Amino acid sequence: MRRFRAALRIGRSPFFDRDWYARRYLPGQRLGSAARHYLVQGAAAGHDPGPEFSTRGYLAAHPDVAAAGMNPLLHYERYGRAEGREVLPPLGPVAAPGRGGDYAVIVHAYHPEVFDELNRALGAFPEGADIYVSYPRGSDSHDAAGIRAAFPRAVPVAVDNLGQDVGAFLQVLERIDRGRYRFYCKLHSKMGDKLPELWRGALLQGTVGSAARVAAFEAAFRDHPEVLLGGARELFLHGPSYLLDNEAQLAPLLRRAGVPVAALEESWGFFGGTFCWLRAELAARLMGCLRSEDFAPGEVRRDGQLAHAGERLTGLLAQAMGGQVALASCLEPEAPVEVLAGLPPEAPRRNIPMTELLGGLGTRWIAPAVAAMAAGQAPGLGAEQPARPEARAAAPVGDYAILTPTGDRPEAFAQCLRLVARQSVLPREWIVVDDGARPLTEDIALPDWARYLRRPRTAEDPPHTLPCNVLAGLEQLTAERVLIFEDDDWYSPLYAEFLLPWLDSFDLVGLNLIRYYHLRGQAWKHGFQPAHTAFAQSGFRRGPASEYLARVCRSENDEIRQQGLIDRHWWHGFEGRKYLIQDHPALHLGLKGGPGRPGLASGHDRAEVDYIPDPDGTYLAGVLGPDRVFYE
C-alpha cells in the first residue's frame, strides 16, 4: 500500500510525464505502470521522470537525498518543494537522435578571457558531437545565456564552484546519461601563474589540435579497448616525481578505490593540466572514489588540494586498471596518435619545474620556425615582406604595447618600422618617443596605430637621453604588457609571439643570451649576464616593474646618465617577479656601428677584444637570413 501511494504521488507530479517516460523507457508496455516503474527501477537506473526534472541532477544537488536512498521526485513532492529545493532539467544528448556520437566533450568554462580560444578548439569536433560546458553557479560573470552565446554548439551546465575543473567535471558526469558514452574528452579554461598561455596552447594542441587529431583519438579509443587515457605527449608527466604535496590526499582515495597505496611509488603518468581523453570505465572508477561533494570551498592554492590529487588520480587509476595511454605531440601537429603501455621513453623521470618545462616547449615550438625563416625556407624575412597597411588587418593583434625611444636615426628607424609591422602578433599600441634634432615624421610617415611623442631636448637632459625618453613613453602606455624595441636593433617576426606568454607569469622578462653585431666592423660577440640582460630584449608588465623602471630612469647614477645603462640597474634592483629566459633561438640581434647618432654603451666600440671577425658575413646571414639585404 505504501508503494502504491508513493507511485500515485509521483504520477500526480507536474514533473512526471507518463507518455514521455513510457516512450523513452517502456516501449510496448502499459502506460499505467510508468510511475511505479520510475519508483521501483527507473530512478535507480538514472531515468528521468519527464523532460523538466533530472534524476541525477536532483541527487547531485542534494546529496542528503542520495544518502537516504529516497526517490528524488517523491522527495521533492513530499519535502523538497516546501523547502525550496532546486530542480534541474535533464541534460539530454546534444545531438538530434541518430546524429550523436559515442563520446561526450566536457568543458569547464571559468575564465571568460579564453572562451573564444576554447570555442575555436571545439571546432575540431565533428558536427553533432555532444558538448557540455559547465560554468560556476551563481557567478556574476557567468550565466546560461552567456555560455550559449560563447559556445553555440554546447549545452550549458551550472555547477557549484568547488574542486576547480576536476570538481566541475565530476558534477557534469553526475548529471548526464553516462550510458550513452564510451569515452569522454575533458577540457577547461586553463589559467594560473605558470605560463598559462603556453600551457593551455600546448594542452589544446596535443589533445584537440585539429579535426584530424580529434579523429585519431576517436579511432584510438574505438579500436583499442585497452586505451583508458589520452592527451598531449609532452605533458604526460612522471607521477612519482610530481606528487608534491598531494600524497596525503591521494592515499585515502586509492584505498577507497581498492588500489594499494604502494602504487604511488610505481611508474605512472598523468596529464599536467587535466586536458585529456578518458574511457567511460575509467571515469566510473574515478567517480567511485572521488565525489563532487568531497570538495570543500576555499581559496585555490598552487598545490596540495583535493583537485590537484584528482588531477593525478586518473593516471593512477589507469595504471592500476592495466590500461594503456594514447599520446600525441603538442609540438608536431601532424604527428600520429601513438598507443603506449605507459610513460613514453623520452619522458623525464624527475621533477622539472613547470616554468622550465613549459618554457622549453615554447622554445622547441618556435625554434624550427625561426631557423626556417633564416634559411629562406619559410616566408617572413627579406625584401619580399614589406610593411603593407593591409597586412595589419589580416594579422592577429595582441593586447600589448611596443615602446621605442629614437632620435636622429631615420635610416635605422625605417628598418624598425618594418620589424614592428611584420610581427606575427602585432601590438595594440606602439609608443615612439623622438628627441632628435629633426622630427622623425619629416622623413617617415608613421602608421595610424603608432603614437608619436616629440620630446625636444632641454638643457637639463643628461648626455645619454634614453632615461628621459623612457620616462616620457611610460606615461603614454595603456596596455598591460610592454616590449622594448630599440630603433637600431633587429627583431625576428616571432619575437613578440615568443616573449609575450612569459608576461602572463612575470613582471619583468628578458632573453639572456645577448647577441651583438658590429655592422661597419663585420664582427660579432655574445654576452651572458647571470643577473640581467639588455634593455633592448626586455619586456615588462605595467605595475611594480614599470614603477621601478621609472625610478631607475630618474636616478642620478652616472652610468645611467652618461651611458644609458638602464638594464643593469633595473634588473639588479627590481625585487618582484622576474625571469631571464636562458633557452631561446636567435630572435634579437643588437646592431652596432649603424647609421645615425652613435651609442655610448658596451658593444659600440669595434676594438673591444671579445669581438669575433665575420669578414664574409656568415654569422650575419645565419641569424638574419634574407634580412641581411637591409644591413650589408
C-alpha positions as a printed Julia matrix, in Angstrom:
632×3 Matrix{Float64}:
  0.0    0.0     0.0
  2.85   2.44    0.79
  4.4    1.75   -2.61
  1.03   2.27   -4.28
  0.6    5.67   -2.57
  4.18   6.68   -3.47
  3.63   5.78   -7.13
  0.34   7.69   -7.08
  2.13  10.77   -5.66
  4.78  10.52   -8.39
  2.14  10.07  -11.1
  0.37  13.28   -9.99
  3.56  15.37  -10.04
  3.71  18.03  -12.79
  7.29  16.84  -13.39
  6.17  13.29  -14.26
  5.23  12.91  -17.93
  3.73   9.45  -18.33
  3.67   9.41  -22.13
  7.23  10.8   -22.39
  8.53   8.3   -19.83
  6.84   5.32  -21.49
  8.08   6.22  -24.97
 11.61   6.71  -23.69
 11.98   3.8   -21.28
  9.0    1.4   -21.66
  8.3    0.92  -25.36
  5.43  -1.51  -25.86
  4.44  -1.64  -22.17
  1.28  -0.39  -20.39
  1.28   3.32  -19.55
 -0.28   2.63  -16.19
  2.93   1.04  -14.94
  5.12   4.06  -15.75
  5.03   5.79  -12.33
  5.57   2.53  -10.48
  8.46   1.66  -12.82
 10.13   5.01  -12.08
  9.63   4.48   -8.34
 10.97   0.94   -8.24
 13.52   0.77  -11.04
 13.77   3.91  -13.13
 15.3    6.36  -10.67
 17.94   3.83   -9.62
 18.87   3.44  -13.3
 19.19   7.22  -13.7
 15.97   7.6   -15.73
 14.29  10.99  -15.7
 10.55  11.22  -14.9
 10.0   13.86  -17.56
 11.75  16.45  -19.73
 11.87  19.04  -16.91
 13.26  17.01  -13.98
 16.75  15.49  -13.81
 17.07  12.48  -11.53
 20.88  12.69  -11.44
 20.8   16.46  -11.18
 18.48  16.44   -8.13
 20.56  13.83   -6.33
 23.82  15.64   -7.18
 22.42  18.96   -5.97
 21.04  17.39   -2.77
 23.44  14.69   -1.55
 21.4   14.16    1.62
 18.59  12.76   -0.54
 21.03  10.46   -2.31
 22.46   9.31    1.03
 18.95   8.5     2.29
 18.26   6.38   -0.81
 14.96   8.15   -1.44
 13.36   8.51   -4.85
 14.26  12.06   -5.94
 10.87  13.09   -7.39
  9.0   11.61   -4.46
 11.29  13.53   -2.07
 10.66  16.73   -3.98
  6.88  16.36   -3.87
  6.83  15.42   -0.17
  9.51  17.78    1.15
 11.64  19.48   -1.46
  9.01  21.81   -2.9
  8.19  23.24    0.52
 11.9   23.53    1.35
 12.63  25.45   -1.86
 14.91  22.74   -3.24
 16.37  23.34   -6.7
 15.02  21.3    -9.63
 17.29  20.86  -12.62
 16.21  19.88  -16.14
 17.81  16.75  -17.62
 21.0   17.04  -19.61
 19.81  15.11  -22.62
 22.01  14.36  -25.63
 23.1   17.45  -27.52
 22.7   15.96  -30.97
 19.45  15.0   -32.63
 18.55  11.29  -32.45
 20.77   9.28  -34.71
 23.35  12.06  -35.1
 25.18  11.98  -31.77
 28.44  10.15  -31.29
 29.57   7.62  -28.73
 31.5   10.11  -26.65
 30.96  13.49  -25.0
 33.12  16.59  -24.74
 33.0   18.17  -21.26
 34.42  21.68  -20.89
 34.65  23.8   -17.75
 34.39  27.48  -18.71
 35.62  29.56  -15.8
 37.89  32.24  -17.34
 35.9   34.33  -19.88
 39.05  35.79  -21.42
 39.83  32.45  -23.09
 36.29  31.49  -24.18
 36.99  32.42  -27.81
 40.1   30.24  -27.84
 38.19  27.32  -26.35
 35.32  27.7   -28.81
 37.76  27.66  -31.74
 39.24  24.45  -30.35
 35.77  22.9   -30.19
 35.54  23.43  -33.94
 37.82  20.39  -34.33
 34.98  18.1   -33.18
 32.53  16.72  -35.75
 29.07  18.2   -36.22
 26.62  16.52  -33.9
 29.17  15.87  -31.15
 27.69  16.08  -27.66
 29.39  19.04  -25.94
 28.62  20.09  -22.36
 30.05  23.35  -20.99
 29.94  23.84  -17.23
 30.1   27.21  -15.51
 30.0   28.31  -11.84
 26.5   28.61  -10.47
 25.58  31.99   -9.01
 28.54  33.83  -10.56
 28.16  37.46  -11.59
 30.38  36.75  -14.6
 28.62  33.61  -15.87
 25.11  32.59  -16.85
 23.49  30.12  -19.2
 22.76  32.75  -21.86
 26.39  33.88  -21.91
 27.63  30.3   -22.19
 25.22  29.62  -25.08
 26.48  32.74  -26.85
 30.13  31.82  -26.32
 29.68  28.11  -27.15
 26.77  27.81  -29.61
 27.14  24.05  -30.05
 27.09  23.22  -26.33
 24.63  22.56  -23.52
 25.32  24.87  -20.54
 25.59  23.17  -17.15
 25.6   25.18  -13.92
 27.86  23.6   -11.28
 28.94  24.51   -7.78
 32.27  26.32   -7.8
 34.11  23.57   -5.92
 37.12  21.46   -6.84
 38.16  23.64   -9.79
 37.89  21.87  -13.17
 38.02  18.39  -11.59
 35.01  19.11   -9.37
 33.12  20.59  -12.31
 33.88  17.54  -14.46
 32.52  15.19  -11.8
 29.35  17.27  -11.39
 28.65  17.07  -15.13
 29.25  13.32  -15.12
 26.73  13.0   -12.27
 24.02  14.65  -14.39
 24.42  13.28  -17.91
 23.22   9.96  -19.24
 26.55   8.19  -18.98
 25.16   5.06  -20.56
 25.29   6.78  -23.94
 29.04   7.31  -23.95
 32.06   5.05  -24.36
 34.6    7.78  -23.59
 34.98  11.5   -22.89
 37.2   14.44  -23.78
 37.83  16.8   -20.86
 38.9   20.44  -21.42
 38.82  23.65  -19.4
 39.81  27.32  -19.49
 43.31  26.76  -18.12
 44.91  29.77  -16.46
 47.2   30.03  -13.42
 50.54  31.63  -12.59
 52.82  29.38  -14.67
 52.89  30.48  -18.32
 49.15  29.84  -18.8
 49.11  30.82  -22.48
 51.86  28.33  -23.3
 50.4   25.66  -21.04
 46.86  25.98  -22.41
 48.09  26.14  -26.0
 50.23  23.02  -25.6
 47.37  21.1   -23.97
 44.89  22.11  -26.65
 47.3   21.31  -29.48
 48.15  17.88  -28.09
 44.57  16.96  -27.19
 42.31  18.53  -29.85
 44.68  20.41  -32.16
 42.77  19.74  -35.38
 39.9   17.71  -36.81
 42.46  15.1   -37.88
 43.86  14.85  -34.36
 40.38  14.52  -32.85
 39.59  11.77  -35.36
 42.83   9.99  -34.45
 41.94   9.98  -30.75
 38.42   8.8   -31.57
 39.91   5.9   -33.53
 42.35   5.04  -30.74
 39.53   4.76  -28.19
 37.21   2.87  -30.53
 39.77   0.45  -31.93
 41.81  -0.18  -28.78
 39.65  -1.08  -25.78
 42.78  -1.25  -23.64
 43.3    2.53  -24.06
 41.97   4.27  -20.95
 43.61   7.7   -21.15
 44.89  10.04  -23.86
 46.33  13.51  -24.44
 49.43  15.66  -25.01
 52.61  13.59  -25.04
 54.96  16.27  -23.7
 52.65  16.98  -20.74
 52.2   13.35  -19.67
 54.32  13.66  -16.53
 56.07  11.12  -14.32
 53.65  10.81  -11.41
 56.05   9.86   -8.58
 58.21  12.91   -9.41
 55.22  15.25   -9.3
 53.46  14.04   -6.16
 54.49  17.29   -4.46
 52.05  17.98   -1.59
 49.36  15.62   -2.84
 50.36  12.27   -1.33
 48.27  12.79    1.8
 45.17  13.43   -0.32
 45.83  10.56   -2.73
 46.35   7.78   -0.17
 42.73   7.62    1.13
 41.37   7.96   -2.42
 43.39   4.95   -3.52
 42.19   2.94   -0.54
 38.6    3.85   -1.44
 39.29   2.6    -4.98
 40.81  -0.62   -3.69
 44.27   0.25   -5.03
 47.34  -0.33   -2.79
 48.93   2.93   -1.65
 52.25   1.46   -2.82
 51.05   2.27   -6.35
 52.18   5.85   -5.7
 55.79   4.68   -5.94
 55.34   2.77   -9.21
 55.93   4.24  -12.68
 52.71   6.02  -13.65
 51.88   9.18  -15.54
 49.22  11.9   -15.51
 48.41  14.89  -17.68
 49.64  18.11  -16.11
 46.72  20.49  -16.64
 43.98  17.79  -16.95
 43.12  18.17  -20.61
 42.61  14.54  -21.58
 40.57  11.82  -23.19
 39.4    9.08  -20.84
 37.37   5.91  -21.22
 33.97   5.61  -19.52
 35.21   2.75  -17.32
 38.0    4.96  -16.0
 35.55   7.82  -15.39
 33.28   5.42  -13.46
 36.24   4.26  -11.36
 37.15   7.88  -10.69
 33.58   8.65   -9.57
 33.68   5.62   -7.29
 36.45   7.08   -5.14
 36.09  10.85   -5.66
 32.72  12.58   -5.47
 31.8   16.18   -6.11
 30.54  16.58   -2.53
 34.05  15.71   -1.29
 35.29  19.15   -2.36
 35.1   21.96    0.15
 35.03  25.68   -0.63
 38.25  27.54   -0.06
 40.98  29.58   -1.65
 42.7   27.94   -4.61
 46.3   27.1    -3.77
 49.13  26.11   -6.05
 49.2   22.54   -4.83
 48.02  20.11   -2.16
 44.25  20.49   -2.59
 41.84  17.69   -3.47
 41.54  18.97   -7.04
 45.29  18.53   -7.52
 45.04  14.99   -6.18
 42.18  14.36   -8.62
 44.38  15.55  -11.47
 46.82  12.77  -10.66
 44.21  10.18   -9.72
 43.12   9.46  -13.3
 46.69   8.41  -14.16
 47.0    6.27  -11.05
 43.7    4.5   -11.69
 44.5    3.91  -15.36
 47.8    2.31  -14.31
 46.06   0.19  -11.65
 43.47  -0.97  -14.22
 46.25  -2.12  -16.55
 45.27   0.38  -19.21
 47.27   1.93  -22.0
 47.6    5.58  -22.96
 47.2    7.31  -26.33
 49.62  10.23  -26.84
 50.06  12.92  -29.49
 52.8   15.55  -29.69
 51.82  19.15  -28.99
 54.93  20.24  -30.94
 54.14  18.36  -34.17
 50.57  18.95  -35.38
 50.85  16.17  -37.97
 52.31  13.58  -35.59
 50.18  10.44  -35.21
 48.47   9.35  -32.02
 50.6    6.58  -30.53
 49.32   3.95  -28.1
 51.81   3.1   -25.32
 51.8    0.9   -22.25
 52.83   3.8   -20.02
 55.18   6.75  -19.97
 56.96   7.36  -23.29
 60.69   6.62  -23.15
 61.69  10.27  -23.54
 59.57  11.48  -20.6
 61.91  12.64  -17.81
 61.73  10.54  -14.66
 62.37  13.58  -12.49
 60.64  16.78  -11.46
 61.25  19.64  -13.88
 59.71  22.91  -12.63
 56.69  23.71  -14.79
 58.05  27.11  -15.8
 61.19  25.44  -17.12
 59.23  22.64  -18.78
 56.75  24.97  -20.48
 59.46  27.45  -21.46
 61.34  24.61  -23.11
 58.21  23.65  -25.04
 57.86  27.25  -26.24
 61.45  27.24  -27.47
 61.1   23.83  -29.12
 57.98  25.01  -30.88
 59.32  28.31  -32.18
 62.97  27.42  -32.9
 62.26  25.44  -36.13
 60.16  28.34  -37.44
 62.99  30.78  -36.71
 65.52  28.51  -38.41
 63.28  28.03  -41.46
 62.9   31.8   -41.87
 66.65  32.38  -41.55
 67.33  29.66  -44.13
 64.87  31.24  -46.57
 62.66  28.14  -46.41
 59.69  29.97  -44.87
 58.33  33.48  -45.5
 58.77  36.31  -43.03
 62.2   37.8   -43.77
 63.66  39.78  -46.63
 62.63  42.38  -49.14
 59.54  40.46  -50.24
 57.95  41.2   -46.87
 57.1   44.93  -46.97
 55.13  46.62  -44.2
 51.83  46.8   -46.09
 48.84  48.51  -44.4
 46.6   45.59  -45.35
 48.94  43.17  -43.53
 47.82  44.6   -40.17
 44.18  43.94  -40.96
 44.97  40.26  -41.6
 47.37  39.64  -38.69
 46.32  38.96  -35.09
 46.67  41.93  -32.72
 47.79  41.17  -29.17
 46.97  43.09  -26.03
 50.42  44.59  -25.62
 52.46  47.7   -26.45
 55.85  48.31  -28.01
 57.94  51.18  -26.65
 60.65  52.64  -28.94
 62.94  55.55  -27.99
 64.56  57.16  -31.06
 66.25  60.27  -32.38
 68.41  61.28  -35.38
 68.29  57.75  -36.85
 65.81  57.87  -39.73
 67.52  55.06  -41.66
 67.58  52.8   -38.6
 64.02  53.71  -37.63
 62.78  52.88  -41.12
 64.0   49.33  -40.52
 62.44  49.35  -37.04
 59.09  50.25  -38.56
 59.38  47.26  -40.89
 60.32  44.95  -38.0
 57.42  46.08  -35.82
 54.87  45.91  -38.64
 55.65  42.3   -39.53
 55.42  40.8   -36.02
 53.3   37.65  -36.13
 51.33  39.12  -33.21
 51.02  42.87  -33.75
 50.91  45.37  -30.88
 47.74  47.14  -29.85
 49.79  50.31  -29.47
 53.24  51.48  -30.44
 54.71  54.38  -28.46
 57.52  56.17  -30.33
 59.45  58.82  -28.36
 61.65  61.08  -30.52
 64.2   63.6   -29.2
 66.24  64.05  -32.37
 67.32  67.39  -33.76
 65.0   66.81  -36.72
 61.48  65.43  -36.12
 61.25  61.85  -37.34
 57.9   62.48  -39.01
 59.53  64.86  -41.52
 61.26  61.85  -43.09
 58.97  58.91  -42.34
 55.19  58.53  -42.32
 54.13  56.59  -39.25
 51.12  54.26  -39.37
 47.9   55.45  -37.75
 48.24  52.83  -35.0
 51.53  54.36  -33.77
 51.52  57.08  -31.11
 54.27  59.62  -31.82
 55.64  61.7   -28.95
 58.0   64.52  -29.86
 60.28  65.3   -26.88
 62.64  68.24  -27.66
 65.91  68.2   -25.8
 66.41  70.57  -22.88
 69.43  71.97  -21.08
 68.68  69.62  -18.17
 69.0   66.47  -20.3
 71.87  64.14  -19.4
 74.46  63.2   -22.08
 72.53  59.98  -22.77
 68.84  60.78  -23.13
 67.49  57.2   -23.06
 66.16  57.54  -19.47
 64.33  60.76  -20.38
 62.71  59.17  -23.42
 61.71  56.05  -21.49
 60.08  58.15  -18.78
 58.11  60.07  -21.39
 56.99  56.82  -23.04
 55.91  55.2   -19.78
 53.4   57.99  -19.25
 51.71  57.18  -22.61
 51.22  53.42  -22.12
 47.77  51.93  -21.71
 48.43  48.22  -22.45
 49.43  45.99  -19.54
 52.25  44.12  -21.3
 55.09  46.08  -22.9
 58.04  45.08  -25.1
 61.07  47.3   -25.74
 62.06  47.65  -29.42
 65.2   49.74  -29.84
 65.35  51.57  -33.14
 68.76  50.28  -34.26
 68.34  46.56  -33.48
 66.94  43.59  -35.42
 63.92  41.61  -34.2
 62.57  38.37  -35.63
 58.92  38.36  -36.76
 58.35  35.8   -33.98
 59.97  37.88  -31.22
 56.74  39.18  -29.65
 54.96  35.86  -30.03
 57.77  34.13  -28.11
 58.16  36.68  -25.33
 54.56  37.66  -24.56
 53.44  34.42  -22.82
 56.12  34.95  -20.17
 54.49  38.25  -19.22
 51.41  36.33  -18.06
 53.51  34.94  -15.21
 56.23  37.52  -14.55
 56.51  41.31  -14.23
 59.93  41.52  -15.92
 61.32  39.09  -18.52
 64.2   39.06  -20.95
 66.3   36.9   -23.25
 69.53  36.03  -21.5
 71.91  35.5   -24.34
 72.85  38.9   -25.7
 73.9   38.83  -29.35
 75.74  41.83  -30.81
 76.86  42.51  -34.38
 79.06  45.42  -35.46
 77.92  46.33  -38.97
 80.83  48.51  -40.07
 83.37  46.31  -38.31
 81.88  43.0   -39.54
 82.25  41.2   -36.22
 80.0   39.57  -33.64
 80.04  38.66  -29.99
 77.8   37.09  -27.38
 77.32  38.24  -23.82
 75.85  36.3   -20.95
 74.97  38.25  -17.83
 73.86  35.96  -14.99
 71.63  38.61  -13.36
 70.42  40.85  -16.18
 70.02  41.23  -19.92
 69.97  44.02  -22.48
 67.28  46.68  -22.26
 66.55  46.05  -25.94
 65.4   42.48  -25.29
 63.39  43.05  -22.12
 59.64  43.11  -21.58
 57.59  44.15  -18.57
 54.13  44.49  -17.13
 52.84  47.84  -16.04
 52.89  48.0   -12.26
 55.82  47.22   -9.95
 58.29  46.62  -12.82
 57.39  49.84  -14.69
 57.4   51.82  -11.45
 60.89  50.59  -10.66
 61.99  51.33  -14.24
 60.78  54.92  -13.8
 62.7   55.13  -10.53
 65.88  53.95  -12.3
 65.39  56.49  -15.09
 65.07  59.31  -12.57
 68.26  58.23  -10.82
 71.29  60.48  -10.77
 73.53  57.44  -11.24
 76.43  58.35  -13.53
 76.29  55.1   -15.57
 72.66  55.78  -16.4
 73.14  59.48  -17.25
 76.39  59.08  -19.19
 75.89  55.7   -20.93
 72.2   54.89  -20.64
 72.85  51.66  -18.7
 69.27  51.26  -17.56
 69.15  47.49  -17.95
 71.7   46.54  -15.3
 70.23  48.75  -12.59
 66.65  47.84  -13.49
 67.24  44.09  -13.41
 69.53  44.08  -10.38
 67.36  46.36   -8.25
 63.88  45.07   -9.06
 62.84  42.5    -6.44
 59.49  41.47   -7.92
 58.63  38.56  -10.22
 61.32  38.44  -12.91
 62.71  35.76  -15.19
 65.7   35.5   -17.51
 64.95  33.1   -20.37
 68.09  31.06  -20.92
 66.93  28.81  -23.75
 65.82  30.71  -26.84
 66.56  30.9   -30.58
 68.04  33.95  -32.32
 65.11  36.34  -32.05
 67.05  39.56  -31.46
 70.37  40.97  -32.65
 71.86  44.13  -31.15
 73.25  46.05  -34.14
 76.19  48.36  -33.59
 78.04  50.72  -35.92
 74.98  51.57  -37.98
 73.82  54.93  -39.34
 72.68  57.74  -37.07
 73.99  59.04  -33.78
 76.39  56.56  -32.13
 75.59  54.69  -28.94
 77.65  55.07  -25.79
 77.17  51.7   -24.06
 79.14  48.47  -24.38
 79.37  46.92  -27.84
 79.57  50.09  -29.91
 83.39  50.07  -29.99
 84.65  47.56  -32.57
 88.01  47.5   -30.78
 86.54  45.57  -27.84
 88.65  42.44  -27.56
 85.77  39.92  -27.45
 84.5   40.76  -30.95
 84.92  37.85  -33.4
 85.57  38.81  -37.06
 82.93  37.88  -39.64
 84.57  39.03  -42.89
 82.27  37.12  -45.26
 79.08  37.79  -43.31
 78.45  34.14  -42.41
 77.28  34.94  -38.89
 75.03  37.78  -40.06
 73.45  35.59  -42.71
 72.89  32.77  -40.2
 70.87  34.99  -37.88
 69.19  37.43  -40.26
 68.79  35.19  -43.29
 67.16  37.17  -46.13
 67.0   40.24  -43.86
 70.74  40.72  -44.27
 69.99  42.61  -47.5
 68.95  45.58  -45.35
 72.22  45.72  -43.44
 75.04  44.52  -45.67
